[in-house]
């Protein structure tokens, strides 16, 4: 199978997937290395596909054109992460990413794509299980999220809730 055909098949698989597809799963499906998967994903992004690499695998973001987004600046402790993220998803939002602005490295971004409490719980459990440091540890808990929702009003509600809880900077 040539590269172009393989990439079309990757898009088909991602469109049909009900959960993120790992790089290993994609590599095994096509009998290629994970490095080739990474290269294919980069080529597909260059073609205009909104592909996200999350901790759970790759996602084709089909809803992007129907969503409005906003970047919010927040600060909290590591113990408050689950409440902060649940505040967003409980109010109809989606947490696309986390961004920290580092004085040496510039902006560091991690794709999250959290839509539900189950997604949030899975993310928090994965951080704990892997004893992973949060990006916000680099900036004393201060970080940004790109949040998405179906309306600006939903984003306003999310911001107000974050403000009431003391997370919004």
Phi, psi and omega per residue, in radians:
X1 nan 2.274 3.120
X2 -1.365 2.916 -3.056
X3 -1.050 -0.723 -3.113
X4 -1.139 -0.752 3.108
X5 -1.126 -0.729 3.124
X6 -1.073 -0.763 3.136
X7 -1.137 -0.669 3.067
X8 -1.086 -0.701 3.123
X9 -1.186 -0.628 3.067
X10 -1.055 -0.783 3.127
X11 -1.076 -0.741 3.109
X12 -1.037 -0.796 -3.141
X13 -1.088 -0.752 -3.130
X14 -1.174 -0.625 3.089
X15 -1.120 -0.656 -3.083
X16 -1.503 -0.252 -3.055
X17 -1.190 2.452 3.076
X18 -1.701 -0.085 3.082
X19 -2.601 2.889 3.137
X20 -1.003 2.545 3.098
X21 -1.820 2.174 -3.120
X22 -1.251 2.740 3.074
X23 -1.051 -0.641 3.116
X24 -1.130 -0.747 3.129
X25 -1.093 -0.759 3.117
X26 -1.140 -0.739 3.126
X27 -1.055 -0.792 3.141
X28 -1.138 -0.653 -3.122
X29 -1.093 -0.542 -3.076
X30 -1.928 -0.019 -3.134
X31 1.143 0.675 -3.138
X32 -2.183 3.017 3.111
X33 -1.464 2.830 3.083
X34 -1.109 -0.547 3.108
X35 -1.104 -0.672 3.092
X36 -1.169 -0.658 3.077
X37 -1.037 -0.818 3.138
X38 -1.030 -0.752 3.118
X39 -1.131 -0.737 3.112
X40 -1.099 -0.734 3.120
X41 -1.064 -0.741 3.117
X42 -1.087 -0.725 3.113
X43 -1.151 -0.697 3.108
X44 -1.147 -0.677 3.069
X45 -1.086 -0.717 3.131
X46 -1.107 -0.481 3.087
X47 -1.381 -0.122 3.087
X48 1.897 0.001 3.099
X49 -1.297 2.372 3.123
X50 -1.562 1.464 -3.121
X51 -1.793 2.298 -3.127
X52 -2.006 2.395 3.050
X53 -1.770 1.879 3.141
X54 -1.832 3.041 3.100
X55 -1.120 -0.366 -3.117
X56 -1.687 -0.185 -3.134
X57 2.395 -2.967 -3.096
X58 -1.529 2.491 3.117
X59 -2.286 2.399 2.984
X60 -1.648 1.979 -3.074
X61 -1.444 1.618 -3.118
X62 -1.446 -0.334 -3.046
X63 -1.526 -0.117 -2.991
X64 -0.922 -0.683 -3.110
X65 -1.231 -0.313 -3.106
X66 -1.754 0.065 -3.038
X67 -1.997 2.684 2.959
X68 -1.885 2.658 -3.087
X69 -2.363 2.827 -3.131
X70 -2.708 2.538 3.053
X71 -1.745 2.233 3.121
X72 -2.037 2.490 3.092
X73 -1.748 2.135 -3.085
X74 -2.292 2.827 3.062
X75 -2.616 2.339 3.115
X76 -2.893 3.049 3.106
X77 -1.463 2.915 3.099
X78 -1.083 -0.564 3.140
X79 -1.193 -0.311 -3.090
X80 -1.716 0.014 -3.039
X81 -1.043 -0.771 -3.098
X82 -1.121 -0.732 3.118
X83 -1.126 -0.733 3.138
X84 -1.071 -0.843 -3.113
X85 -1.179 -0.698 3.092
X86 -1.129 -0.579 3.089
X87 -1.040 -0.678 3.141
X88 -1.234 -0.908 -3.062
X89 -1.244 -0.547 3.119
X90 -1.165 -0.376 -3.133
X91 -1.792 0.409 3.033
X92 1.500 0.227 -3.116
X93 -1.764 2.984 3.062
X94 -2.278 2.376 3.125
X95 -1.669 1.815 -3.096
X96 -1.278 -0.720 -3.052
X97 -2.778 3.104 2.965
X98 -2.217 2.424 -3.102
X99 -2.314 2.310 2.966
X100 -2.123 2.488 3.083
X101 -1.762 1.878 -3.076
X102 -1.714 2.454 -3.078
X103 -1.149 -0.445 -3.129
X104 -1.783 -0.795 -3.010
X105 -1.610 -0.123 -3.086
X106 1.377 -2.667 -3.128
X107 -1.375 2.196 3.067
X108 -1.933 2.217 -3.060
X109 -2.140 2.385 3.022
X110 -2.153 2.159 3.106
X111 -1.252 2.359 -3.141
X112 -2.050 -0.898 -3.117
X113 0.912 1.025 3.116
X114 -1.721 2.144 -3.085
X115 -2.022 -0.437 -3.015
X116 -2.327 2.917 3.048
X117 -1.041 -0.613 3.113
X118 -1.123 -0.713 3.075
X119 -1.059 -0.788 -3.130
X120 -1.076 -0.824 -3.140
X121 -1.044 -0.768 3.116
X122 -1.064 -0.729 3.121
X123 -1.116 -0.834 -3.118
X124 -1.093 -0.741 3.117
X125 -1.121 -0.669 3.132
X126 -1.152 -0.708 3.093
X127 -1.063 -0.812 -3.131
X128 -1.151 -0.816 -3.090
X129 -1.064 -0.702 -3.119
X130 -1.546 -0.012 -3.083
X131 0.881 0.724 -3.104
X132 -1.424 2.484 3.063
X133 -1.435 2.403 3.055
X134 -1.267 2.555 3.088
X135 -1.004 -0.584 -3.076
X136 -1.172 -0.178 3.076
X137 -1.140 -0.419 3.142
X138 -1.276 -0.304 -3.014
X139 -2.294 0.608 3.108
X140 0.928 0.668 3.092
X141 1.527 -0.144 -3.129
X142 -1.483 2.281 -3.139
X143 -2.787 3.039 3.117
X144 -2.132 2.688 2.990
X145 -2.244 2.431 2.868
X146 -1.537 2.065 3.120
X147 -1.935 2.565 -3.115
X148 -2.228 2.627 3.080
X149 -2.739 3.043 -3.109
X150 -1.391 -0.408 -3.137
X151 -2.417 2.771 3.045
X152 -1.092 -0.604 3.135
X153 -1.080 -0.701 3.082
X154 -1.078 -0.722 3.107
X155 -1.124 -0.672 3.095
X156 -1.065 -0.758 3.127
X157 -1.091 -0.767 3.128
X158 -1.051 -0.835 3.123
X159 -1.043 -0.734 -3.140
X160 -1.094 -0.747 3.112
X161 -1.111 -0.753 3.112
X162 -1.096 -0.674 3.120
X163 -1.131 -0.808 -3.139
X164 -1.047 -0.589 -3.133
X165 -1.468 -0.092 3.112
X166 1.470 0.242 -3.125
X167 -1.543 -0.581 -3.077
X168 -1.262 2.293 3.129
X169 -1.614 nan nan
